[in-house]
């Protein structure tokens, strides 16, 4: 069966996931920073991803056996170059954050978190930030 068949029959699942994500973003928009409710709402998706990751990874013994015997899947060519692609933005963002953190006055050198505070100071802004966070997480996990 082709991609069209998978798209059509995966539609209800996609719509359900999107609806759940938007409902969760709405829940996020009602929380206040540094409260138990905000911590729980943030931790739940992280726990779900951790559980899915643990469940879908093969047991350690099987991975070690594959590594020792050379059987099983081989690393994909270019996988280390993909990691390097992520390293450049990570170093740039970390450097920028450190520079802004130690620079004064802070108004002239805002950190990313202080810029995001401007966005999520309102309920619609929190909704957008929560939906974007869940969307980015889904994108990274589903790849």
N, C-alpha and C positions, 0 to 999 in steps of 0.2 A: 504494500500500500504506500502511496506517495505522501509527500509533505502536506498536501491539501487535506487528505483524509485525517491526518494527525491533528492538523489545525482545527478542523471542524469538530472532531470528536473531543479534542482537548479544550474546546471553547467553554463549556460549563465549569470546568476546573479552573481555567484562567479567570473567568468572571467571578467565581467564588473566592479565589485568592485575592483578586483585586478588591472585591467588596470587603473582605476581612481586613485587608491592609488599610483601606480607607477608614473603616470603623475603628481600627486600632489607632490610627493617626488622630481620629477624633478624641479617643480616650486620652491620648498623649496631650492633646491641647487643653485638657481640663486639669492637668497636674501643675504643681508649683515646684520650682527648683529646690533641690536639697531637702526633699521630704521623702518619707517612706514610700508614698504612692509613686512618686517619680522614679525612685530607685527600683521598685518592683516592676513598673511598666517598662523600664529600660532593660531590666534583667531578663524578663520573660523571653523576648526574641533571642537573646544571646544564649539562654539555656536550650531553647529549641534547636538552634543551629549546632550547639555543642552535642546535643543528643543525636541529631541526624548524622553529624560527622562521625561520632563514635560508632554508631550503628552501621554505617556504610563502609567503614574502613575494615579491611581484613584483620583478623587477630595477629598479634605480634609474631607468634610462632610461625604462622604461614608466611608472613613477610620475610622473616629471617631465613626460612627454608628456601624461599624463592631467590633471595639474595645469594645464599650459599651455593645453591645448585645451578643458578643461572636460568632457572625456568620462570615462566610467567612473563608478565609485561616488562618490557624494557623501557627505560626513560625515553621520552619523546625527544627527537632531535630539536635543538633550539630551546629546550625548556629553561636552561640556565640564562639564555639571552632574554627570555621573558622576565625572569626575575630581575635582571639588570635594568629593564625598562621601568620597573616599579621602584628601583633603588634611587634613580635620579630625582623623581618628584618627592620621594620620602626625605632625602637629604636636603633638598631645596626648602621644603615646608618646615622641617625641623630647624634648619638654619635661620629661616625667617622668624619663626616663633621665638627662638633664643635671642635673636637680635632685638626684636620688639620687647621681649620681656625685660631685658636689662637696660633698654633705652629709656630716657626720660625727655620730656614729659610723656606719659602714657597716651594722652589725647592725640599726640602727633605720631605715635608709634603703636597703633592698636594691634593686639594679638587676634588670631582667628576667633577665639572664643568670645572676645569682646565684640567683634563684628557680628557674630552669630547672635549674641544677646540682643542686638538691635532688631534682628529678624524675629526672634521668638519672644519678644516682649509682649506681643499681642496673641490672642487666641488663634486668629487665622495664620499668623506667622508660625506659631507652634505646630499647627496642623500641617503646613507646608514642610517645615523642617522634619517633622515626624514621618510624613509620607516619603520624603526624599531619602531619609535614613533607611526606612524599610525597603524602599525600592533599590537603593544601592546595595544593601545587604542581600536582597534576593538575587540581584544581578551577579554579585560576586560568588554566592553559594551555588547558583545554578550553572555556572560555567564549568 
